[in-house]
Amino acid sequence: MYHRICQESCDPWAITVAPTDFADQMAVLAEARAVVDLAAFGGSAAYTRSGAQLAVTFDDGYVDNLETALPILERYEIPATMFVVGNAIGRRREFWWDALQRAILESGPLPSELAFEFGTGPHVYRVLAEPAEPVDHGWRADESSGRTPRQRLFSQLWGAIVVLEPAEQDAAVDHLLSWAGQSLTPPPERLPVDAEQFAALACHPLVTIGNHTLDHASLPDLQHEQQRLQVISGHRRVQELTGRSSDRFSYPFGRYAEPTRAVLQELGIAVACTSVPEPAVAGDDPLALPRLHATAMDGDQFASWLREEHRLLR
């Protein structure tokens, strides 16, 4: 599982892989002749005792998937599934989690108190951050709630914003950016693909487009009908833009929801991915497949990670 292929100094979710590292990783897969299309995991074809078949996927649909990742995939002739957020295509806003990162982790000195109303009502946060609190580039938000006041504030706000409606998420991060003294204009390299860029991905012979819901919603936090709307509307958006139906899906934030699975069956989805960090094994539910999260590693580290930690490419 990949998200962004770029160089970032702040990466709390470890979703960026530098282009040189990504090229090294694809070289490892190419040398092992290991890459198969994700569809192979819809049945038993992908499973071998040597763990020698892997599928490459991207979540969200960032612009660097086209500009940086695709030329590397072309160099090594590696197919990939790219899961896109329907309403993000052509949107000139960054994803809310990137805006939150800019506001809290990448800004200068913060005010001592944050007070604003969103979601369930008024919220007040005591920041208590040192004016020159150093950036902790090694912190992982998925491994720790935070070692510093700024990191803890980021984690608190992330948990509060993830369950909001899309318009509320936009309003919340706009407020936070203004409060932190940051511009509301996002860095262009953090944007999702526009319609023209999406078309270039969708027609490429190495790329298959998958559904990542309409708004990247946290599905388990939604009522059943809202889950249906997010999944079906995202599916229709992909079909509208590509001219064909998609047979694959990725759960936003990797959060599996049983009612969603039933909707996927209705739509004829063959393969759906979570973010459970394990290799897929024979007998796994093809509509709830685990995925290994590839992070910043050079080729040797990547090969060792696959072989030693996960018993793949043995």
MOSUL-V856334 format. One record per backbone hydrogen bond with DSSP energy under -0.5 kcal/mol. NH is the residue of the N-H (numbers start at 1). CO is the residue of the C=O. E is the energy in kcal/mol with one decimal. If there is no record, write none. Layout:
nh,co,e
NH,CO,E
NH,CO,E
This chain:
nh,co,e
2,57,-2.1
3,15,-0.5
4,15,-2.4
6,4,-0.7
6,17,-0.8
8,6,-0.6
11,9,-0.5
14,11,-1.7
17,4,-1.8
22,18,-2.8
23,19,-2.4
24,20,-2.0
25,21,-2.6
26,22,-2.5
27,23,-2.0
28,24,-1.8
29,25,-1.9
30,26,-2.7
31,27,-2.6
32,28,-1.7
33,30,-1.0
34,29,-2.2
36,54,-2.7
40,37,-2.1
41,38,-2.2
42,39,-2.1
43,40,-0.9
46,40,-1.2
47,44,-1.3
48,46,-0.5
51,48,-1.2
54,34,-2.7
56,79,-0.5
58,81,-2.3
59,2,-2.2
60,83,-1.1
61,59,-0.6
63,191,-2.5
65,62,-1.5
66,63,-1.1
67,63,-2.1
68,64,-2.2
69,64,-2.6
70,65,-1.5
72,68,-0.9
73,69,-2.4
74,70,-2.7
75,71,-2.0
76,72,-1.7
77,73,-0.6
77,74,-0.7
78,73,-2.3
79,77,-0.5
80,206,-2.8
81,56,-2.3
82,208,-2.6
83,58,-3.2
83,81,-0.6
84,82,-0.6
84,210,-2.4
85,60,-1.1
86,84,-0.6
86,213,-2.1
87,214,-2.9
88,85,-1.4
89,85,-0.9
89,86,-0.8
90,193,-2.6
91,88,-2.3
95,190,-0.5
98,95,-1.0
99,95,-1.9
100,96,-2.5
101,97,-1.7
102,98,-2.2
103,99,-2.3
104,100,-2.5
105,101,-1.8
106,101,-1.3
114,125,-2.8
116,123,-1.9
118,121,-1.6
121,118,-1.8
123,116,-2.2
125,114,-3.2
127,112,-2.0
127,125,-0.7
128,112,-0.7
133,130,-1.9
137,135,-1.0
139,136,-1.4
141,12,-2.8
141,139,-0.5
142,12,-0.7
143,140,-1.6
144,140,-1.4
152,148,-2.6
153,149,-2.3
154,150,-2.2
155,151,-2.3
156,152,-2.3
157,153,-2.6
158,154,-2.6
159,155,-2.1
160,156,-1.4
161,157,-2.6
162,158,-2.2
164,161,-1.9
169,165,-2.4
170,166,-2.2
171,167,-2.2
172,168,-2.5
173,169,-2.4
174,170,-2.2
175,171,-2.1
176,172,-2.1
177,173,-2.7
178,174,-2.2
179,175,-2.6
180,176,-2.2
181,178,-1.1
182,177,-3.2
186,184,-0.6
190,187,-2.1
191,188,-1.4
192,93,-0.5
193,61,-2.4
198,194,-2.9
199,195,-2.2
200,196,-1.7
201,197,-1.8
202,198,-3.2
203,199,-1.8
204,201,-1.5
207,204,-1.4
208,80,-2.1
210,82,-2.3
211,248,-2.1
212,84,-1.9
212,213,-0.5
214,230,-1.0
218,162,-0.6
219,217,-1.3
221,218,-1.6
222,219,-2.1
227,223,-2.4
228,224,-2.3
229,225,-2.2
230,226,-2.4
231,227,-2.4
232,228,-3.0
233,229,-2.3
234,230,-1.5
235,231,-2.3
236,232,-2.5
237,233,-2.1
238,234,-2.1
239,235,-2.2
240,236,-2.8
241,237,-2.1
242,238,-2.4
243,239,-2.3
249,271,-1.9
250,211,-2.2
251,273,-2.5
254,251,-2.5
255,252,-2.0
256,254,-0.9
260,257,-0.5
261,257,-1.4
262,258,-1.3
263,259,-1.3
264,260,-2.4
265,261,-2.0
266,262,-1.7
267,263,-1.8
268,264,-0.6
268,265,-1.0
269,264,-2.5
270,247,-2.3
271,247,-1.5
272,286,-2.8
273,249,-2.3
274,289,-3.4
275,254,-0.9
278,276,-2.4
284,281,-2.2
288,285,-2.1
289,272,-2.6
291,276,-2.1
294,1,-1.5
294,292,-0.9
297,295,-1.0
302,298,-2.6
303,299,-2.6
304,300,-2.3
305,301,-2.5
306,302,-2.3
307,303,-2.4
308,304,-3.0
309,304,-0.9
309,305,-0.8
310,305,-0.9
311,307,-0.9
312,306,-2.9
313,51,-1.8
314,50,-1.9
